[in-house]
Amino acid sequence: MALKLEGGGQFVPKAESEIRCDVHGIVTTWGELDAIQQLAVEEGIDTAEDLECLLALSRRSA
């Protein structure tokens, strides 16, 4: 699966690929995201500045 980039290119993520949200200041890797988070990134889904970042959910402890 290839992700569409903002500049029009494509990118095939690996587990160690860095994924970042500049709005929320979150940096993680593709492999740390669960399936729902990966789908959100693939589809370009984001959240509002005043809400929790979708990428931050992987940082919650059980």
Backbone as CSV, one residue per row, in Angstrom:
resi,resn,N_x,N_y,N_z,CA_x,CA_y,CA_z,C_x,C_y,C_z
1,MET,0.831,-1.156,0.000,0.000,0.000,0.000,0.889,1.237,0.000
2,ALA,0.535,2.210,-0.811,1.302,3.445,-0.905,0.449,4.607,-0.403
3,LEU,1.071,5.476,0.350,0.388,6.676,0.836,0.578,7.793,-0.170
4,LYS,-0.462,8.600,-0.367,-0.356,9.779,-1.221,0.218,10.909,-0.378
5,LEU,1.232,11.560,-0.881,1.853,12.677,-0.175,1.244,13.996,-0.623
6,GLU,1.360,15.011,0.227,0.788,16.317,-0.081,1.316,16.880,-1.389
7,GLY,2.563,16.614,-1.712,3.159,17.123,-2.937,2.778,16.341,-4.182
8,GLY,1.965,15.295,-4.027,1.513,14.501,-5.154,2.260,13.196,-5.333
9,GLY,3.338,12.989,-4.592,4.093,11.751,-4.695,3.452,10.625,-3.909
10,GLN,4.124,9.491,-3.889,3.657,8.342,-3.119,4.780,7.834,-2.235
11,PHE,4.396,7.180,-1.148,5.346,6.690,-0.161,4.837,5.364,0.380
12,VAL,5.671,4.347,0.388,5.316,3.048,0.970,5.984,2.974,2.340
13,PRO,5.187,3.072,3.426,5.775,3.091,4.763,6.280,1.723,5.212
14,LYS,7.357,1.751,5.973,7.894,0.560,6.634,7.645,0.746,8.124
15,ALA,7.801,-0.288,8.917,7.540,-0.212,10.355,8.333,0.915,11.019
16,GLU,9.544,1.164,10.539,10.396,2.186,11.151,10.226,3.575,10.536
17,SER,9.324,3.718,9.567,9.100,5.016,8.924,8.512,6.016,9.909
18,GLU,9.092,7.205,9.938,8.623,8.249,10.854,7.315,8.837,10.347
19,ILE,6.372,8.964,11.256,5.086,9.591,10.982,4.966,10.747,11.968
20,ARG,4.639,11.927,11.449,4.578,13.085,12.338,3.336,13.922,12.082
21,CYS,2.917,14.581,13.129,1.834,15.561,13.062,2.429,16.878,13.530
22,ASP,2.657,17.784,12.596,3.255,19.072,12.938,2.302,19.951,13.731
23,VAL,0.995,19.768,13.568,0.007,20.560,14.303,0.074,20.259,15.794
24,HIS,0.202,18.982,16.140,0.186,18.562,17.537,1.575,18.260,18.100
25,GLY,2.590,18.270,17.259,3.948,17.994,17.721,4.199,16.545,18.079
26,ILE,3.471,15.637,17.437,3.609,14.201,17.706,4.527,13.586,16.650
27,VAL,5.486,12.780,17.100,6.347,12.025,16.196,6.313,10.570,16.656
28,THR,6.019,9.669,15.740,5.951,8.244,16.040,6.443,7.483,14.812
29,THR,6.297,6.183,14.801,6.642,5.399,13.616,5.403,4.657,13.129
30,TRP,5.448,4.271,11.868,4.323,3.553,11.273,4.022,2.277,12.072
31,GLY,5.044,1.579,12.496,4.873,0.335,13.230,4.251,0.504,14.609
32,GLU,4.336,1.692,15.193,3.726,1.951,16.501,2.234,2.245,16.399
33,LEU,1.753,2.529,15.200,0.341,2.840,15.015,-0.478,1.557,14.919
34,ASP,-1.682,1.593,15.475,-2.562,0.429,15.311,-3.254,0.523,13.949
35,ALA,-4.036,-0.475,13.604,-4.652,-0.546,12.274,-5.572,0.645,11.999
36,ILE,-6.313,1.110,12.997,-7.220,2.243,12.815,-6.428,3.522,12.572
37,GLN,-5.333,3.708,13.305,-4.500,4.886,13.107,-3.847,4.863,11.728
38,GLN,-3.386,3.698,11.295,-2.796,3.595,9.962,-3.829,3.934,8.894
39,LEU,-5.044,3.458,9.065,-6.109,3.765,8.119,-6.385,5.270,8.096
40,ALA,-6.400,5.906,9.258,-6.625,7.356,9.322,-5.534,8.103,8.564
41,VAL,-4.284,7.679,8.737,-3.172,8.316,8.021,-3.323,8.076,6.518
42,GLU,-3.646,6.852,6.124,-3.818,6.523,4.704,-4.887,7.398,4.057
43,GLU,-5.969,7.632,4.780,-7.102,8.392,4.243,-6.959,9.900,4.445
44,GLY,-5.920,10.316,5.153,-5.708,11.740,5.371,-6.611,12.333,6.435
45,ILE,-7.155,11.502,7.298,-8.046,11.973,8.362,-7.206,12.611,9.461
46,ASP,-7.654,13.736,9.960,-6.973,14.419,11.052,-8.026,14.906,12.031
47,THR,-7.595,15.541,13.068,-8.493,16.071,14.068,-8.190,17.550,14.254
48,ALA,-9.008,18.231,15.019,-8.835,19.668,15.241,-7.687,19.929,16.213
49,GLU,-7.131,21.132,16.135,-6.001,21.500,16.996,-6.320,21.348,18.474
50,ASP,-7.554,21.619,18.857,-7.921,21.595,20.269,-8.356,20.207,20.752
51,LEU,-8.290,19.200,19.892,-8.609,17.825,20.263,-7.343,16.982,20.252
52,GLU,-7.393,15.833,20.899,-6.241,14.935,20.927,-5.907,14.450,19.522
53,CYS,-4.636,14.399,19.219,-4.166,13.943,17.912,-4.430,12.445,17.764
54,LEU,-4.822,12.049,16.559,-5.049,10.626,16.297,-3.781,9.805,16.476
55,LEU,-2.629,10.410,16.252,-1.366,9.698,16.418,-0.999,9.528,17.890
56,ALA,-1.529,10.358,18.758,-1.192,10.301,20.175,-1.799,9.082,20.863
57,LEU,-2.807,8.497,20.273,-3.472,7.364,20.912,-2.539,6.199,21.130
58,SER,-1.487,6.064,20.311,-0.538,4.960,20.474,0.334,5.152,21.699
59,ARG,0.329,6.317,22.277,1.157,6.607,23.441,0.446,6.329,24.763
60,ARG,-0.842,6.011,24.702,-1.591,5.705,25.927,-1.111,4.391,26.520
61,SER,-1.001,4.349,27.809,-0.620,3.091,28.454,-1.872,2.337,28.874
62,ALA,-1.817,1.027,28.827,-2.999,0.210,29.154,-3.135,0.036,30.640
